[in-house]
Every structure is written in structure tokens, then in C-alpha cells.
Amino acid sequence: MMDSTAWTASVVVYRPDLAQLADVLASAAACPTFAAGLVVDNSQRPAPDTAALVRRHRGWSWLANPAGNAGFGHGHNLAFRQLALATPFHAVLNPDVAFSPEAVDILLAAMANDPALVLTAPSLWHPDGRRQHLCKRYPSVRALFGRRFAGPLYRPLGFDGDDAFFTMRDQDYDRPMEPEFISGAFMLFRRDAFARLGGFDEAFFLYLEDCDITLRARTLGRVLYLPQARVVHHWARGNHRSPRLTWVAIRSACRLFRKHGWHWRDPRLGGRSAPAKER
């Protein structure tokens, strides 16, 4: 009989850092409730070392994506279909996270105790112990533009205020909250909810697919951030370095706004500047 807190997991990789990938695989394998996981390799020429590494970890399998580099959401949807186990929960994991069994237990306990919860997320931390502010409100054009393009005008033109509101710096990150947008680095779904949503919208190749699925999940039930569940995240922010990924991010933003609504500036900000609280 399947454990009532058993979970599967998916990881999508493209030319992965093998040391970081080993960390996430070992983290999941160390959890007694972990049932099975699948690493979908989107690399055009998958390295044999990746498959060998994956298969050394309990419960994990490896699959070269038949569609090649078809995107983050496509890879996770493929893995979900392949992991056809009757587990109550499914985790979407980045290949650059690491966590303890206790972190997963906190998320699982919350979901087991509240049937209205359809998606939970942990707090995310840099390896050096700095917090990552990745609970977010629905983005505005101004918030996204300022983060990437404002440069030296970021503060003088007040883009920092939009960014701070977007990343919920006015909220206490040491307390549970219900964000409109949680990071795809670690998402724990109720399995039937992920299935009802049809998984990720595969029209998002990369970036903001996590915002889209969070918004849609909130139509099914509650989405909860639990700060006591701590996860280390080697956050790359590749779109800030690559012109190609910047273009991908712009296309994703346009798709998100067409689907869920355009706002030049978040109307809830009004005339306020940067939120005061930041922890």
C-alpha cells in the first residue's frame, strides 16, 4: 500500500553541473517518503556521465527527451506522465537545489493536514546563507523591465520600489504566506491538482512558466510558502548574462501578460515607493 505522504519528483537538465545534480538526487533519495524520480535530459547530445550519475541514486531514472531541448515545462510534463505512480504528491525540482528530509516533511505535513492546499513551496537560500526573495506578486511590466534593463537608473527612477513590491519585501519571509507566484526551483504539488492543471503550459519555453502554473493552481485551492522548510538554491539568473536567454525571457513575459493581463505598474502600489519591511 502506498504511503499517504509518498511523492515522486522530476528534474529537467540541459548540460547540467554534475556536482549540483548529484546533490539534488541525493537529497531526494535520503527522504524515506521519496518513491521515484525521473531526470529528463533536454541536452541535444546527452552525456553518458549524466545517465550514469542519475542511476547511482536510489529511486532515480534518466530519460533523454525525444523532443530534444523542448523547454522546462515540456520536460517536467513528460516526467510526470512517465512517473505513473499512485503517489499523493509530486515535486518539481531544479537541478541546482539541495535539501534535508526534514524540509520535505514540513511541506508534506502541511498538505496532509489541509486538503485545500494544492501547492507548497519552501524558503530558498544561497549556499552562503543569504535569503532569496522568491515569493512574488503578479509581475508588472515596470518591475520586470527595471530588473533587467534599468541599469544605473534602477534607483533614481524608482524601479527598486516596483521590484521590492514584486518580490514581497514588505512581507515577513519568516512567516507562512500565500504568494501569487512561487519559484519553480522547488514546487510540491498535490498530484491530482497537477494532473487537473495539465501540468505546465508548454508554450513557455523557459521563465515565468512557474508564475503561470501558480496562478492557475490558486484557482483550485491554496498555495502556501512555508519558511521553516529550508532549501539551498544555486541561483544562476542566466537571462542576466545571455542575450539569447534575455530574448526568451521577454517572449515569456509577453505570453504571461497576454494570458493573465498587462499592468505597466502594479495598481496596488499606488503612489508608494519601496516597501519598508525586508527580512
Short mmCIF file of the C-alpha atoms (twelve columns), coordinates in Angstrom:
data_MODEL
# 
_entry.id   MODEL 
# 
loop_
_atom_site.group_PDB 
_atom_site.id 
_atom_site.type_symbol 
_atom_site.label_atom_id 
_atom_site.label_alt_id 
_atom_site.label_comp_id 
_atom_site.label_asym_id 
_atom_site.label_seq_id 
_atom_site.Cartn_x 
_atom_site.Cartn_y 
_atom_site.Cartn_z 
_atom_site.pdbx_PDB_model_num 
ATOM 1   C CA . MET A 1   0.000  0.000  0.000   1 
ATOM 2   C CA . MET A 2   1.347  3.453  -0.968  1 
ATOM 3   C CA . ASP A 3   2.411  5.746  1.908   1 
ATOM 4   C CA . SER A 4   -0.049 8.632  2.380   1 
ATOM 5   C CA . THR A 5   2.878  11.082 2.112   1 
ATOM 6   C CA . ALA A 6   4.762  9.364  -0.706  1 
ATOM 7   C CA . TRP A 7   5.990  11.603 -3.505  1 
ATOM 8   C CA . THR A 8   7.634  11.472 -6.885  1 
ATOM 9   C CA . ALA A 9   9.931  14.099 -8.371  1 
ATOM 10  C CA . SER A 10  11.053 15.404 -11.724 1 
ATOM 11  C CA . VAL A 11  14.214 17.258 -12.699 1 
ATOM 12  C CA . VAL A 12  14.889 18.715 -16.149 1 
ATOM 13  C CA . VAL A 13  18.505 19.265 -17.174 1 
ATOM 14  C CA . TYR A 14  20.410 20.801 -20.049 1 
ATOM 15  C CA . ARG A 15  24.182 20.290 -19.923 1 
ATOM 16  C CA . PRO A 16  23.983 20.016 -16.131 1 
ATOM 17  C CA . ASP A 17  26.559 20.731 -13.453 1 
ATOM 18  C CA . LEU A 18  27.028 17.150 -12.260 1 
ATOM 19  C CA . ALA A 19  28.078 18.068 -8.725  1 
ATOM 20  C CA . GLN A 20  24.921 20.100 -8.210  1 
ATOM 21  C CA . LEU A 21  22.778 17.445 -9.863  1 
ATOM 22  C CA . ALA A 22  24.226 14.824 -7.511  1 
ATOM 23  C CA . ASP A 23  23.165 16.984 -4.557  1 
ATOM 24  C CA . VAL A 24  19.501 17.152 -5.552  1 
ATOM 25  C CA . LEU A 25  19.347 13.450 -6.376  1 
ATOM 26  C CA . ALA A 26  20.947 12.515 -3.060  1 
ATOM 27  C CA . SER A 27  18.652 14.920 -1.200  1 
ATOM 28  C CA . ALA A 28  15.542 13.226 -2.556  1 
ATOM 29  C CA . ALA A 29  16.933 9.707  -2.166  1 
ATOM 30  C CA . ALA A 30  17.608 10.394 1.530   1 
ATOM 31  C CA . CYS A 31  13.890 11.045 2.165   1 
ATOM 32  C CA . PRO A 32  12.051 7.929  3.380   1 
ATOM 33  C CA . THR A 33  8.849  9.141  1.667   1 
ATOM 34  C CA . PHE A 34  10.521 9.504  -1.753  1 
ATOM 35  C CA . ALA A 35  9.040  6.915  -4.126  1 
ATOM 36  C CA . ALA A 36  10.659 7.593  -7.508  1 
ATOM 37  C CA . GLY A 37  12.126 10.335 -9.653  1 
ATOM 38  C CA . LEU A 38  12.937 10.971 -13.272 1 
ATOM 39  C CA . VAL A 39  15.618 13.207 -14.739 1 
ATOM 40  C CA . VAL A 40  14.653 14.363 -18.231 1 
ATOM 41  C CA . ASP A 41  17.722 15.364 -20.213 1 
ATOM 42  C CA . ASN A 42  16.997 18.101 -22.758 1 
ATOM 43  C CA . SER A 43  20.600 18.259 -23.981 1 
ATOM 44  C CA . GLN A 44  20.908 17.786 -27.721 1 
ATOM 45  C CA . ARG A 45  23.769 15.365 -27.078 1 
ATOM 46  C CA . PRO A 46  23.228 13.937 -23.585 1 
ATOM 47  C CA . ALA A 47  26.462 12.965 -21.871 1 
ATOM 48  C CA . PRO A 48  26.760 9.337  -20.712 1 
ATOM 49  C CA . ASP A 49  28.137 10.642 -17.407 1 
ATOM 50  C CA . THR A 50  24.753 12.231 -16.625 1 
ATOM 51  C CA . ALA A 51  22.811 8.998  -17.036 1 
ATOM 52  C CA . ALA A 52  25.393 7.064  -15.019 1 
ATOM 53  C CA . LEU A 53  25.238 9.609  -12.196 1 
ATOM 54  C CA . VAL A 54  21.442 9.527  -12.059 1 
ATOM 55  C CA . ARG A 55  21.262 5.748  -11.883 1 
ATOM 56  C CA . ARG A 56  23.590 5.640  -8.891  1 
ATOM 57  C CA . HIS A 57  20.922 7.285  -6.704  1 
ATOM 58  C CA . ARG A 58  18.055 5.353  -5.141  1 
ATOM 59  C CA . GLY A 59  14.750 5.689  -6.947  1 
ATOM 60  C CA . TRP A 60  16.031 7.834  -9.803  1 
ATOM 61  C CA . SER A 61  15.848 7.096  -13.551 1 
ATOM 62  C CA . TRP A 62  17.126 9.032  -16.559 1 
ATOM 63  C CA . LEU A 63  15.461 9.759  -19.883 1 
ATOM 64  C CA . ALA A 64  16.745 11.596 -22.938 1 
ATOM 65  C CA . ASN A 65  13.913 13.839 -24.110 1 
ATOM 66  C CA . PRO A 66  12.793 12.511 -27.518 1 
ATOM 67  C CA . ALA A 67  11.859 16.097 -28.444 1 
ATOM 68  C CA . GLY A 68  15.322 17.430 -27.578 1 
ATOM 69  C CA . ASN A 69  15.519 20.821 -25.910 1 
ATOM 70  C CA . ALA A 70  11.769 21.368 -25.808 1 
ATOM 71  C CA . GLY A 71  11.746 23.540 -22.699 1 
ATOM 72  C CA . PHE A 72  11.425 23.369 -18.924 1 
ATOM 73  C CA . GLY A 73  7.682  22.779 -18.782 1 
ATOM 74  C CA . HIS A 74  7.671  20.191 -21.552 1 
ATOM 75  C CA . GLY A 75  10.347 18.188 -19.743 1 
ATOM 76  C CA . HIS A 76  8.503  18.216 -16.419 1 
ATOM 77  C CA . ASN A 77  5.208  17.278 -18.051 1 
ATOM 78  C CA . LEU A 78  6.935  14.375 -19.799 1 
ATOM 79  C CA . ALA A 79  8.405  13.182 -16.494 1 
ATOM 80  C CA . PHE A 80  5.036  13.426 -14.737 1 
ATOM 81  C CA . ARG A 81  3.429  11.209 -17.375 1 
ATOM 82  C CA . GLN A 82  6.259  8.681  -17.118 1 
ATOM 83  C CA . LEU A 83  6.026  8.560  -13.313 1 
ATOM 84  C CA . ALA A 84  2.619  6.935  -13.356 1 
ATOM 85  C CA . LEU A 85  2.629  6.005  -9.671  1 
ATOM 86  C CA . ALA A 86  -0.299 6.464  -7.301  1 
ATOM 87  C CA . THR A 87  1.609  8.802  -5.005  1 
ATOM 88  C CA . PRO A 88  -0.359 11.661 -3.441  1 
ATOM 89  C CA . PHE A 89  2.321  14.280 -4.219  1 
ATOM 90  C CA . HIS A 90  4.753  15.302 -6.945  1 
ATOM 91  C CA . ALA A 91  7.726  17.654 -6.669  1 
ATOM 92  C CA . VAL A 92  9.145  19.821 -9.437  1 
ATOM 93  C CA . LEU A 93  12.829 20.344 -8.642  1 
ATOM 94  C CA . ASN A 94  15.623 22.377 -10.175 1 
ATOM 95  C CA . PRO A 95  18.914 20.555 -10.772 1 
ATOM 96  C CA . ASP A 96  20.642 23.120 -8.504  1 
ATOM 97  C CA . VAL A 97  18.848 22.630 -5.164  1 
ATOM 98  C CA . ALA A 98  19.732 20.648 -2.050  1 
ATOM 99  C CA . PHE A 99  17.588 19.922 0.999   1 
ATOM 100 C CA . SER A 100 17.114 17.730 4.057   1 
ATOM 101 C CA . PRO A 101 14.342 15.170 4.632   1 
ATOM 102 C CA . GLU A 102 13.018 17.489 7.352   1 
ATOM 103 C CA . ALA A 103 12.376 20.244 4.784   1 
ATOM 104 C CA . VAL A 104 10.219 17.919 2.694   1 
ATOM 105 C CA . ASP A 105 8.468  16.566 5.782   1 
ATOM 106 C CA . ILE A 106 7.329  20.098 6.697   1 
ATOM 107 C CA . LEU A 107 5.745  20.593 3.277   1 
ATOM 108 C CA . LEU A 108 4.171  17.127 3.258   1 
ATOM 109 C CA . ALA A 109 2.730  17.535 6.758   1 
ATOM 110 C CA . ALA A 110 1.108  20.838 5.816   1 
ATOM 111 C CA . MET A 111 -0.521 19.298 2.756   1 
ATOM 112 C CA . ALA A 112 -1.606 16.168 4.589   1 
ATOM 113 C CA . ASN A 113 -3.266 18.312 7.268   1 
ATOM 114 C CA . ASP A 114 -5.019 20.719 4.883   1 
ATOM 115 C CA . PRO A 115 -6.808 19.224 1.864   1 
ATOM 116 C CA . ALA A 116 -7.276 22.745 0.460   1 
ATOM 117 C CA . LEU A 117 -3.527 23.044 -0.147  1 
ATOM 118 C CA . VAL A 118 -2.670 22.174 -3.749  1 
ATOM 119 C CA . LEU A 119 0.888  23.553 -3.911  1 
ATOM 120 C CA . THR A 120 3.553  24.331 -1.317  1 
ATOM 121 C CA . ALA A 121 6.987  25.912 -1.520  1 
ATOM 122 C CA . PRO A 122 9.978  26.131 0.841   1 
ATOM 123 C CA . SER A 123 12.212 29.084 1.639   1 
ATOM 124 C CA . LEU A 124 15.200 29.302 -0.699  1 
ATOM 125 C CA . TRP A 125 18.718 30.252 0.367   1 
ATOM 126 C CA . HIS A 126 22.060 30.905 -1.297  1 
ATOM 127 C CA . PRO A 127 24.807 28.447 -0.305  1 
ATOM 128 C CA . ASP A 128 26.425 31.215 1.778   1 
ATOM 129 C CA . GLY A 129 23.274 31.573 3.895   1 
ATOM 130 C CA . ARG A 130 21.721 34.644 2.240   1 
ATOM 131 C CA . ARG A 131 17.973 34.563 1.732   1 
ATOM 132 C CA . GLN A 132 16.479 34.542 -1.754  1 
ATOM 133 C CA . HIS A 133 13.330 36.671 -2.066  1 
ATOM 134 C CA . LEU A 134 11.486 34.421 -4.483  1 
ATOM 135 C CA . CYS A 135 7.930  34.742 -3.204  1 
ATOM 136 C CA . LYS A 136 6.373  37.148 -5.668  1 
ATOM 137 C CA . ARG A 137 3.261  39.017 -6.627  1 
ATOM 138 C CA . TYR A 138 1.973  39.028 -10.181 1 
ATOM 139 C CA . PRO A 139 4.600  40.922 -12.198 1 
ATOM 140 C CA . SER A 140 4.175  44.292 -13.828 1 
ATOM 141 C CA . VAL A 141 5.945  45.397 -16.999 1 
ATOM 142 C CA . ARG A 142 7.786  48.040 -14.994 1 
ATOM 143 C CA . ALA A 143 9.033  45.534 -12.389 1 
ATOM 144 C CA . LEU A 144 10.386 43.117 -14.990 1 
ATOM 145 C CA . PHE A 145 11.854 45.876 -17.180 1 
ATOM 146 C CA . GLY A 146 13.609 47.542 -14.266 1 
ATOM 147 C CA . ARG A 147 15.187 44.322 -13.024 1 
ATOM 148 C CA . ARG A 148 16.825 43.618 -16.373 1 
ATOM 149 C CA . PHE A 149 17.287 46.885 -18.260 1 
ATOM 150 C CA . ALA A 150 17.280 49.918 -15.946 1 
ATOM 151 C CA . GLY A 151 20.974 49.687 -15.080 1 
ATOM 152 C CA . PRO A 152 22.208 52.859 -13.319 1 
ATOM 153 C CA . LEU A 153 18.670 54.313 -13.451 1 
ATOM 154 C CA . TYR A 154 17.285 51.447 -11.348 1 
ATOM 155 C CA . ARG A 155 17.135 53.520 -8.148  1 
ATOM 156 C CA . PRO A 156 16.869 57.090 -9.496  1 
ATOM 157 C CA . LEU A 157 13.727 56.226 -11.476 1 
ATOM 158 C CA . GLY A 158 12.214 54.180 -8.661  1 
ATOM 159 C CA . PHE A 159 12.386 50.762 -10.278 1 
ATOM 160 C CA . ASP A 160 13.693 49.426 -6.964  1 
ATOM 161 C CA . GLY A 161 10.282 50.138 -5.420  1 
ATOM 162 C CA . ASP A 162 8.477  48.120 -8.075  1 
ATOM 163 C CA . ASP A 163 10.979 45.299 -7.697  1 
ATOM 164 C CA . ALA A 164 10.671 45.279 -3.900  1 
ATOM 165 C CA . PHE A 165 6.873  45.098 -4.104  1 
ATOM 166 C CA . PHE A 166 7.061  42.396 -6.773  1 
ATOM 167 C CA . THR A 167 9.347  40.261 -4.561  1 
ATOM 168 C CA . MET A 168 7.180  40.886 -1.471  1 
ATOM 169 C CA . ARG A 169 9.874  42.659 0.554   1 
ATOM 170 C CA . ASP A 170 7.072  44.295 2.555   1 
ATOM 171 C CA . GLN A 171 6.129  40.875 3.942   1 
ATOM 172 C CA . ASP A 172 7.788  38.843 6.687   1 
ATOM 173 C CA . TYR A 173 9.624  35.978 4.962   1 
ATOM 174 C CA . ASP A 174 9.900  34.215 8.328   1 
ATOM 175 C CA . ARG A 175 6.141  33.610 8.342   1 
ATOM 176 C CA . PRO A 176 3.982  31.458 6.057   1 
ATOM 177 C CA . MET A 177 2.290  33.372 3.236   1 
ATOM 178 C CA . GLU A 178 0.292  32.723 0.099   1 
ATOM 179 C CA . PRO A 179 2.193  34.218 -2.865  1 
ATOM 180 C CA . GLU A 180 0.701  34.733 -6.290  1 
ATOM 181 C CA . PHE A 181 3.940  33.427 -7.850  1 
ATOM 182 C CA . ILE A 182 6.343  30.882 -6.368  1 
ATOM 183 C CA . SER A 183 9.661  29.791 -7.789  1 
ATOM 184 C CA . GLY A 184 9.921  26.724 -9.986  1 
ATOM 185 C CA . ALA A 185 13.127 25.798 -8.158  1 
ATOM 186 C CA . PHE A 186 11.060 23.687 -5.735  1 
ATOM 187 C CA . MET A 187 7.305  23.178 -6.058  1 
ATOM 188 C CA . LEU A 188 5.469  20.396 -4.233  1 
ATOM 189 C CA . PHE A 189 2.108  19.704 -5.877  1 
ATOM 190 C CA . ARG A 190 -0.808 17.602 -4.855  1 
ATOM 191 C CA . ARG A 191 -0.634 15.064 -7.649  1 
ATOM 192 C CA . ASP A 192 -4.263 15.269 -8.719  1 
ATOM 193 C CA . ALA A 193 -4.008 19.069 -8.883  1 
ATOM 194 C CA . PHE A 194 -1.006 18.927 -11.227 1 
ATOM 195 C CA . ALA A 195 -2.951 16.494 -13.415 1 
ATOM 196 C CA . ARG A 196 -6.064 18.697 -13.415 1 
ATOM 197 C CA . LEU A 197 -3.949 21.684 -14.454 1 
ATOM 198 C CA . GLY A 198 -2.492 19.721 -17.346 1 
ATOM 199 C CA . GLY A 199 0.941  20.485 -15.948 1 
ATOM 200 C CA . PHE A 200 2.943  23.418 -17.211 1 
ATOM 201 C CA . ASP A 201 1.890  25.476 -20.212 1 
ATOM 202 C CA . GLU A 202 4.462  24.258 -22.723 1 
ATOM 203 C CA . ALA A 203 4.191  27.446 -24.749 1 
ATOM 204 C CA . PHE A 204 6.558  28.899 -22.124 1 
ATOM 205 C CA . PHE A 205 9.953  27.566 -23.192 1 
ATOM 206 C CA . LEU A 206 11.682 28.947 -20.115 1 
ATOM 207 C CA . TYR A 207 10.903 31.642 -17.494 1 
ATOM 208 C CA . LEU A 208 7.541  32.556 -15.940 1 
ATOM 209 C CA . GLU A 209 6.007  29.137 -16.508 1 
ATOM 210 C CA . ASP A 210 6.180  28.885 -12.719 1 
ATOM 211 C CA . CYS A 211 4.180  32.101 -12.377 1 
ATOM 212 C CA . ASP A 212 1.561  30.817 -14.818 1 
ATOM 213 C CA . ILE A 213 1.108  27.481 -13.065 1 
ATOM 214 C CA . THR A 214 0.974  29.138 -9.629  1 
ATOM 215 C CA . LEU A 215 -1.801 31.447 -10.800 1 
ATOM 216 C CA . ARG A 216 -3.713 28.512 -12.232 1 
ATOM 217 C CA . ALA A 217 -3.136 26.386 -9.120  1 
ATOM 218 C CA . ARG A 218 -4.675 29.141 -6.996  1 
ATOM 219 C CA . THR A 219 -7.959 28.574 -8.859  1 
ATOM 220 C CA . LEU A 220 -8.021 25.015 -7.457  1 
ATOM 221 C CA . GLY A 221 -7.015 25.705 -3.859  1 
ATOM 222 C CA . ARG A 222 -4.412 27.301 -1.619  1 
ATOM 223 C CA . VAL A 223 -0.754 27.876 -2.467  1 
ATOM 224 C CA . LEU A 224 1.436  28.185 0.616   1 
ATOM 225 C CA . TYR A 225 5.043  29.208 1.304   1 
ATOM 226 C CA . LEU A 226 6.485  27.590 4.442   1 
ATOM 227 C CA . PRO A 227 9.698  29.259 5.648   1 
ATOM 228 C CA . GLN A 228 10.653 26.506 8.102   1 
ATOM 229 C CA . ALA A 229 11.301 24.217 5.107   1 
ATOM 230 C CA . ARG A 230 14.743 25.438 4.029   1 
ATOM 231 C CA . VAL A 231 16.274 24.606 0.640   1 
ATOM 232 C CA . VAL A 232 19.672 25.646 -0.738  1 
ATOM 233 C CA . HIS A 233 19.441 27.005 -4.283  1 
ATOM 234 C CA . HIS A 234 22.428 27.760 -6.527  1 
ATOM 235 C CA . TRP A 235 20.609 30.563 -8.335  1 
ATOM 236 C CA . ALA A 236 22.168 31.230 -11.765 1 
ATOM 237 C CA . ARG A 237 19.967 34.022 -13.233 1 
ATOM 238 C CA . GLY A 238 21.207 33.105 -16.714 1 
ATOM 239 C CA . ASN A 239 18.970 35.617 -18.532 1 
ATOM 240 C CA . HIS A 240 21.000 38.461 -16.981 1 
ATOM 241 C CA . ARG A 241 24.112 37.235 -18.797 1 
ATOM 242 C CA . SER A 242 22.877 35.872 -22.105 1 
ATOM 243 C CA . PRO A 243 21.280 37.919 -24.911 1 
ATOM 244 C CA . ARG A 244 19.540 34.773 -26.168 1 
ATOM 245 C CA . LEU A 245 18.042 34.000 -22.759 1 
ATOM 246 C CA . THR A 246 17.051 37.645 -22.374 1 
ATOM 247 C CA . TRP A 247 15.014 37.318 -25.565 1 
ATOM 248 C CA . VAL A 248 13.473 34.082 -24.255 1 
ATOM 249 C CA . ALA A 249 12.530 35.899 -21.034 1 
ATOM 250 C CA . ILE A 250 10.910 38.761 -22.988 1 
ATOM 251 C CA . ARG A 251 8.832  36.332 -25.037 1 
ATOM 252 C CA . SER A 252 7.728  34.528 -21.872 1 
ATOM 253 C CA . ALA A 253 6.738  37.818 -20.241 1 
ATOM 254 C CA . CYS A 254 4.657  38.799 -23.265 1 
ATOM 255 C CA . ARG A 255 2.902  35.437 -23.210 1 
ATOM 256 C CA . LEU A 256 2.191  35.733 -19.481 1 
ATOM 257 C CA . PHE A 257 0.749  39.231 -19.872 1 
ATOM 258 C CA . ARG A 258 -1.400 38.234 -22.848 1 
ATOM 259 C CA . LYS A 259 -2.748 35.294 -20.856 1 
ATOM 260 C CA . HIS A 260 -3.262 36.878 -17.446 1 
ATOM 261 C CA . GLY A 261 -3.300 40.638 -18.013 1 
ATOM 262 C CA . TRP A 262 -0.977 43.587 -18.619 1 
ATOM 263 C CA . HIS A 263 -0.016 46.128 -15.951 1 
ATOM 264 C CA . TRP A 264 2.627  48.788 -16.539 1 
ATOM 265 C CA . ARG A 265 2.820  49.200 -12.744 1 
ATOM 266 C CA . ASP A 266 1.136  47.100 -10.072 1 
ATOM 267 C CA . PRO A 267 -2.068 49.027 -9.248  1 
ATOM 268 C CA . ARG A 268 -1.754 48.035 -5.589  1 
ATOM 269 C CA . LEU A 269 1.386  50.140 -5.279  1 
ATOM 270 C CA . GLY A 270 -0.458 53.392 -5.897  1 
ATOM 271 C CA . GLY A 271 1.931  56.245 -5.159  1 
ATOM 272 C CA . ARG A 272 4.054  54.262 -2.724  1 
ATOM 273 C CA . SER A 273 7.784  53.825 -3.086  1 
ATOM 274 C CA . ALA A 274 9.804  50.820 -1.933  1 
ATOM 275 C CA . PRO A 275 8.149  48.788 0.851   1 
ATOM 276 C CA . ALA A 276 9.763  49.311 4.218   1 
ATOM 277 C CA . LYS A 277 9.961  45.762 5.566   1 
ATOM 278 C CA . GLU A 278 12.753 43.493 4.304   1 
ATOM 279 C CA . ARG A 279 13.981 40.414 6.120   1 
# 
